[in-house]
Amino acid sequence: MNEELKKLKPEQLWYYFTEILEIPRPSKKEEKIIKYLLDFGRNNNLETIQDEVGNILIRKPATQGMENIKSVVLQSHMDMVCEKNADVEFDFDNDPIQAWIDGAWVKAKGTTLGADDGIGIATQLAILGSTEIEHGPIECLFTIDEETGLTGAFGLKPGFLKSEILLNLDSEDDGELFIGCAGGKDTVITMGFTKVPLPKGYVSYKVSVSGLVGGHSGDDIQKGRANANKLLNRVLWYSADNFDLRVHNFDGGNLRNAIARESFAIVCLPSGNEKDFVEYINKFEKIAKSEYKITEPDLKINSTKTDEPAFLIDEQTQEKLLNAIYACPHGVIAWSADIPNFVETSTNLASVKFKDDEIIITTSQRSSVESAKDDICSMVASVFRLTGAKIKHTDGYPGWTPNPNSMIVDLTRDSYKKLFSEDPKVLAIHAGLECGLIGDVYPEMDMISYGPTIKGAHSPDERLKIDTVIKFWDLTLDVLKKIPKE
């Protein structure tokens, strides 16, 4: 299936992209892609280094006549978001991604594609492996665990990189050059509960919310998409009050940086309330479809009878849980007053999971204003403090402040305009990029981020627009040729 991609242009880039599709690379499990990159560098007689945390750096000398050009870092991340539709059997630890061409797009069969950031890796490898591309000295940096912890960027040490110019190949909109990004932080909540037996005369149901678009909690948070955890909680909250519903478990969302697409709960209620409950589910599905008729055309909410669960959570915890999730903010909190149509601050109710006798709720907060980031973290924490839950904030990561005097931004913008006869947009992004952390370690680094068009990142709807990959490739090569001399 992946072989048809090798016929696309530029052939050398797509060759390496298909290679990468064959290599499992979940976050925190990058051993196979690390080995591939180490073997690639050494087989091509290139200086290849692995640092303490697992990042790979491959250096390539300048082509003849360009030895005096300033050195440049090309940077991507190795890991990919591993999301699949509930009805798809797939093992991200072992199975190759099954990609296919659908008109103007490359997609995967029911899973994330991994173009974020496999297309960046493929671009680096195609340049490293070529004997025809003109460039000065280059360093290709491949970081680990960008998606779940930014571990690779956090672990970078001074002196590892020699260049003072960096091209981050991890953005997702052709025609947009990014020069700044939001900082982020996670707030993780842990609630304990007591297991209690089912009352007599209760029936059991599985309630599910599915078919949502989901998406990236930075790039897509402003698009008005539904959060499956919030929708499911509305159902449970109302049903607890009106049908004496009791909760066995709540399983929604997966990743801290993805908007929850699916959410499920096993619940019980008195058999006498069964008819009214089922009617309410059907009614609420119509309500939700009406509320999200534009952004969620495939939304589904349904209930099916299921086997009796082994226990229920105690009523006090259930009440605290459902009220807190209802009250927990999700979505855009503030828009920038400086940049038109730019999200300044947001929060994502990412996942709700049961583990043994604990409920773990993961949320993520973003802002381009450091104090506002701390404020929204506190707002989320305050909701769950009312329940007596344990609250933990991660260390977070810094934003990337735009440099108004950036040489590489001016050069890339001029190159884009010359190549494609249109002005690119130069802007900041609400999603997090590794540039902020890299800039902390290398404060003199002149940075820009760009990429081809990727839609539906962090969801099984992820797709890569083929014609923009050609533009991405041409732009990168043109920029490398125009880097000034030392």
SERO-98664 format. One record per residue: x negated, y, z of N, C-alpha, C in turn. Coordinates in steps of 0.2 Angstrom, whole numbers, plus 5000, padded with zeros to 4 digits. Layout:
residues N
XYZXYZXYZ;...
***
This chain:
residues 486
499649945000500050005000499650065000;499050065004498650125005498250134998;498150084994497750094988497950144983;498650154983498850204978498650274980;498450284986498150354988497450364984;497150314983496450324980496450354973;497050354970497150384963497250454963;497350484969497450554970496850594970;496850654968496350704968496250744974;495650764976495050744974494850664977;494650624972494550554974494150544980;493550574981493150564986493450574993;493850624993494250645000494750585001;495150564996495650514997495350444998;494750434995494450374997494350365004;494050415007493950415014494550415019;495050455016495650455020495950385021;495950345015496250275015495850235020;495150245020494750205024494950215032;495050285033495250305040495950275042;496450265037497050235039496950165041;496450135039496350065041496050055048;495850105051495550105057495950125063;496150085068496550105073496150165077;496450215079496150265083496650305088;496950265092497350305097496950345102;497250395105496850435109496550395115;495950405117495650375122495450305120;495550285114495350215112495050225105;494550265105494250285098493650245096;493550185100492950145099492850125092;493350105088493250085081493050135076;493350195077493250255073492550275075;492350275081491650295083491150255079;491250185080490750145076490750155069;491350165066491350185059490950245057;491050295061490650355060489850345061;489750315066489050295067488650265062;489050205059488850165054488750215047;489250255046489250295040488650345040;488550375046487950425046487250385045;487150325048486550295048486450265041;487050235038486950205032486750255026;486950325028486850375023486150415025;485750385029485150415032485250485034;485750495038485850565040485750565048;485550615051485450625058486150615061;486150565065486850545069486750545076;487150575080487050585087487750575090;487750535096488350525100488150555107;488650605109488450635116488750595122;488750615128488850575134489650555134;490050605131490750585131491050545125;490650545120490850505114490850545108;490850605108490850645102490250625097;490450635091489850615086489750675082;489050685081488750745077488350715071;488550725065488150705059487850765056;487250775055486850825052486650815045;486750855040486550845033486150905031;485550895028485150955026485450995020;485251055019485551095013485351065007;485751075002485551054995485051104992;484751074987484151114985484251184983;483851234985483951304984484451334989;484751304994485151334999484851325006;484251315006483951295013483951365017;484051425015484051485019484751505021;485251465019485951485021486051465028;486451505031486651495038486951425039;486751395044487051325046487751335048;488151285046488951285048489151215051;489551225056489851165059490551155055;490651095053491351075051491651025056;492251045059492451005065493150975064;493250915067493850885067493950845073;494450815074494550765080494650695077;494450645081494450575079495150545080;495450565086496050525088496650545084;497250505085497850525082498450515087;498950545086499550535090499850475087;500050425092500350365090501050365092;501550375087502250375088502550335083;503050305085503450265080504150265081;504550245076505250245078505450175082;505950175086506050125091506150055087;506450055081506549995078505949975073;505450005074504849985070504349945074;504149885072503649845075502949865073;502549895078501849915076501449915082;500849895081500349895086499749945084;499750005087499350055085498550035087;498549985092497849965094497549925088;497949895084497649845079497849855072;498449875071498749885064498549945060;498349935054498249995049498850035048;498850095047499350135045499550125038;500250115037500450095030500750165027;500350185023500450255020500750245013;501150285010501450285004501550355001;501650354994501750424991502550434990;502750484992503450494991503550564988;503550564981503550624977502950674979;503050724982502450774983502150764990;502350714993502050705000501750635001;501350625006501050565008501350555015;501750495016502050475022501850405025;502050395031501950325034502550285035;502550225035503150185036503350175043;503750225046504050225052503550245058;502950265056502450285061502250355060;501850385064501450445063500950425057;500750475053500250455048499550465050;499450515054498750525057498350575052;498750605048498350665044498150715049;498450725054498250765060497750715064;497150715064496750755059496250715055;496550655052496250615048496050645041;496450695039496250735033495650775034;495550805040494950835042494350795042;494350735045493850685045493650665038;494150655034494050635027493650685023;493850745024493450805021492750805023;492650795029491950795032491550745029;491850685028491450625026491350625018;491850655015491750665008491150715006;491050765010490550815009489850785011;489850745017489250715019489050665014;489450625011489250575006489150594999;489250654998489150684991488450704990;488250694983487550724981487650774976;488250804975488450854970488650914973;488950914979489250974982488651024985;488751084983488251134985488351164992;487951164997488051195004487351205007;487351245012486751255016486751195021;486351205027486351155032487051145035;487251085036487951075039487851025045;488251035050488350985055489150965055;489250905055489950885056490050855063;490550885066490650865073491350835073;491350775076491950735077492150725084;492650755087492750755094493250695096;493250675102493650625104494250655108;494850615109495350635113495650705113;495750735107495950795107496750795109;497050745107497850745108498050745115;497750705119497950695126497550725131;496950755130496550785135496050835133;495950835127495450885124494750865127;494650795129494050775132493450785129;493450775122492850785118492650865119;493050905117492950975118492751005125;493050975130492850985137492150965138;491950905135491350875136490750905133;490850955128490250985124489751015128;489151005127488651035131488251095127;488051145130487551195126486951155123;486851175117486251145113486451095109;487051065109487151005105487251025098;487551085097487651115090487151165089;486851175083486351225081486651285077;487251275075487551325070487951375074;488051435071488451485074489051505070;489251465066489851465062490251405062;490851405063491251335064491851345060;491951295056492651285052493051225055;493551245059493951195062494451175057;494451105055494851075050495551045053;495851085057496451045061497051095061;497151135056497751175056498251135050;498851165050499351125046499751165042;499551225039499951265035499451295030;499551265023499251305018499351375018;498851415016499051485015498951525022;498851485027498751525034498051505037;497751555039497051555042497151575049;496951535054497051545061496451565064;496551625068495951655071496051655079;496551625081496651625089497151575090;497251555097497751505099497951515106;498451485108498651485115498251435119;498251455126497951405130498551365133;498351305136498851265139498751235145;499251205148499151165155499751125156;499651065159500151015160500351025168;501051015169501251005175501650935176;501350895180501550825181501950815187;502550785187502950785193503050705195;502950685201503050625203503550615209;504150585208504650575213504650495215;504750485221504850415224505550405224;505750335224506450325225506450255228;507050235231507150175234507650135230;507450065229507850025225508449995229;509050005226509649985230510049935226;510449885228510849835224511449875221;511649835216512249865212512849845217;513349895217513949885220514349835216;514849805219515249755216515749785211;515949755206516449785201516149835196;515449845196515149885191514949855185;515049895179514849865173514149905170;513749875166513149905164513149925157;512849985156512750015149512050045148;511850035141511250075139511450135135;511250195137511450255134510850275130;510950295124510350315120510450385116;509950425116509950475111509350465106;509450465100508950455095509150495089;508650485084508750515077508550585077;508250615083508050685083507350695079;507250755077506650765073506050765077;506050795083505450795087504950845085;504350835085503850875082503350895087;502850945085502350965089502651025094;502451015101502651055106502351125105;501851135101501651205100501851235093;501751195088501951215081502751225080;503151185084503851175082504351195088;504051225093504451235099504951285098;504851335093505251385091505851375086;505851305084506251295078506951265080;507151275087507851255089507951185089;507451135089507651065089507851045096;508250995096508450965102507850925106;507950925112507450885116507950825119;507750765117508150705119508150695126;507650715130507750705138508250755140;508250815138508850865140509550845138;509550815132510250795130510450735134;510050685135510250625139510450645146;510050685149510150715156510850745156;511050785151511750815151512250755152;512150705148512650645148512650615155;512050605158512050575164512350615170;512150675170512350725175513150735175;513450735169514150745169514450675171;514150625169514450555170514450535178;513850565181513850545188514350585192;514550645190515050685194515750655192;515850635186516550615184516750545183;516250505183516350425182515950385187;515750415192515350385198514750345194;514450365189513850335186513250335190;512950275190512350265194511750245189;511150265191510550265186510150205188;509950165183509450115185508750135182;508750165176508050195174508250245169;507750285167507750345162507050335159;507050325152506450315148506550365142;506150425142506250465137505550505135;505450515129504850545126504250505128;503650525125503050485126502450535127;502350585123501750625123501850695126;501350715129501450785132501450845127;501250825121501250885116501750865111;502250825112502750815107503450825110;503850855106504550865108504850795108;505250775114505550705114506050695109;505950645105506350625099506950575102;506750525106507150475109507150475116;507750455119507750445126508350395128;508150355133508650295134508750295142;509350265144509450255151509850195152;509750155157510150095159510550125165;511250115164511650145170512250095171;512550105177513050065179513650115182;514250085181514850125183515450085185;515850105189516450055190516850035184;517049975184517349955178517949995176;518350015181518950055180518750125176;518150145176517950205173517650195166;517650135164517250115158517550155152;518250145151518550175145518450255144;518550285150518450355150517650375148;517250335151516550345150516350345142;516550285139516450275132516750335128;517350355130517650405126517250475127;517050485133516650545134515950545129;515650485129515050475125515150495118;515750475115515850485108516050555107;516350585112516550655112515950705112;515450685117514850725118514450715112;514450665108514050655102514250705097;514850715096515150765092514950835094;514950855100514750915103514050935101;513650885103512950895102512750895094;513150865090513050865083513250935080;513750965084513951035082513451085084;513151075090512651125093512051125089;511851065086511251055082511351035075;511851065072512051045065511551065060;511151115061510651135057509951095058;509751095064509151065066509050995067;509650965068509650895070510150855066;510150845060510650815056510750745057;510250705060510350635061510350615068;510550665072510650655080511150595081;510950555085511450495087511450495095;512050485098512150475105512650415106;512450365109512850305109512750265116;513250225117513250175123513350105121;513050065124513149995122513049955129;513549905129513549865135512849825136;512649815142511949775143512049735149;511449695150511449655156511449695162;511649665167511649695174510849705176;510649765178509949775180509849745187;509249745189509049715195509149765201;509149825200509249875205509549945202;509749985207509850055205509450095209;509250165207508950205212509450235217;509150255222509650275228509950345226;510550355228510950405226510650475227;510350485233510050545234509450565229;509050515227508550535222508850545215;509450505214509750515207510050585207;510350615212510550675212510050735211;509450725215508950765214508650765207;508550705204508250695198508650725192;509350715192509750745187509850815187;509850845193509950915194509250945192;508650925194508050955192507950955185;508050895181507950895174508450945171;509050945173509450995170509251065171;508951085177508651155178508051165175;507651115174506951125171506951155164;506651215164506651255157506251215152;506451225146506151195140506251235134;505751245130505751285124505351355125;505551405121505251465121505451505127;504951535130505051575136504951645135;504451665130504351735129504051735122;504251785118503951805111503451865112;502951865108502451915109502651985107;502452025111502652095109502152125104;501552095103501052125099501052095092;501252025091501251995085501951975083;502252005077502951985075503051905075;503651885077503851815076503351765079;502951785084502451735087502651725094;502651655095502851635102502251645107;502451675112501851695117501851635122;502451615125502451575131502951525129;502851455131503351405130503251345135;503751305136503651245140503951185137;503751125138504051065135504151015140;504750995140504950935145504750875141;504150845141503950795137504150725138;504150705144504350635145504550625152;505050575153505250545159505150475159;504750445164504650375164504650345171;504950285172504950245178504350205178;504050205184503450155185503450125192;503650065193503750035199504250075203;504050105209504550145213504450215212;504250235207504150315206504350335199;504550395198504750425192504250475191;503950475185503450525182503750565177;503750625178503950675173503450725171;503250725164502750755161502950815158;502750875159502850935156502250975153;502251015148501651045146501851125145;501451165147501551235146501051265142;501251315138500751355133500851425134;500351465133500351535132499751565130;499851625126499251665124499051715129;499451715134499251765140499151715146;498551725149498351675154498851675160;498951735162499451745168500151715167;500351725161501051695159501051625159;500451595157500351525157500451495164;500151535169500151515176500851525179;501151575176501851585179502351535176;502351515170502851465168502651395171;502051385173501851315176502151325183;502151385187502451385193503251385193;503551405187504251405187504451335186;504151295182504251215182504151185189;503551205192503451165198503951185203;504251245203504751265208505351235208;505551215202506151175201506151105205;505551075204505451005206505251005214;504951065216504851065223505451065227;506051085225506651085228506851015229;506550965226506750895227506250865231;505750895233505250865237504750825234;504750825227504250795223503550815224;503050775222502350785221502250825215;501850875215501750915209500950925208;500750905202500050915200499950955193;499551005193499351035187498751015185;498651005178498050985176497551055175;496951045174496451105174496651145168;496951115162497151155157496551175152;496751215147496151235143496351305141;495751345139495851415137496151425130;496351485130496551505123495951535119;496051545113495551575108495751645106;495351685109495451765107495151775100;495651805096495351825089494751875090;494351865085493751915084493851955078;494052025079494152065074493652085069;493052065071492452075067492152015064;492551965063492351895061492051895054;491451875052491251865046491551805042;491651755046491951695042492651705041;493051745045493751755043493751795036;493351845036493351895030493151845024;492651805025492351765019492951715017;493251685021493751635020494351665017;494551725019495151755016495051775009;494451805008494251825001494151764996;493951714999493851654995494551624993;495051624998495651604996496051644991;495951704992496251754987495951744980;495351734980495051724973495251664970;495251614974495451544971496151534969;496651564973497351554972497751614970;497451674969497751734967498351754972;498251744978498651764983498351774990;498651824994498351835000498551785006;498051755009498351705015498551755021;498951715025499151755031498551735036;498351785040497851785045498251795052;498251745056498651745062498351695067;498651705073498551665079499151605079;498951555082499451495082499651485090;500251455091500451445098500251375100;500051335095499751265097499051275100;498851225103498151225106497651205101;497051235100496551215096495951205100;495451165098494851155102494351215101;494551265097494151325096494051355103;494551365107494551395113493951365118;493951305118493451265123492751275120;492751265113492051265110491751335111;492251385110492051455111491751475118;492051435123491851445130491051415131;490951365127490251335128489751375123;490051395117489651435112489951505111;489851545115490251615115490051655108;489451635105489251675099489551645093;489951585094490151545088490651585084;490551595078491051635073491551575070;492151575072492651525070493251545066;493451495062494151495059494451425059;495051425058495451355058495951365052;495951305048496351305042496451235040;496951215036497051155034497551145028;497751085026498251085021498951085025;499551075021500151075024500351005027;500451005033500650945037501350955040;501850925039502450935042502650875047;503050885052503250835057502650805061;502150845062501550815066501750785072;501450735075501650705081502350665081;502550655075503150615075503150565069;503550515069503550475063503750505056;503950565057504150605051503550645048;502950635051502350665049502250655041;502050705037501950695030501450755028;501050735023500550775021500650795013;500650865012500850885005500250875001;500350844995499750824991499350874988;499750924985499450974981499051024986;499251034992498851074997498251044999;498150974998497550945000497050964995;497250974989496750994983496551064985;496951114987496851184989496351184995;496551145000496051135006495351115004;495351075000494651044998494251104994;494651134989494251184985494051244989;494451264994494351314998493751305003;493651245005493151225010492451225006;492451195000491851194996491651264994;492151304992491951374990491651414996;491951405002491751445008490951415009;490851355009490151325010489651355005;489851364999489451394994489251474995;489751504999489651575000489451595007;489251555011488951565017488351605016;488251665020487651705019487051675021;486451705019485851685021485751705028;485251675031485051685038484751755039;
***
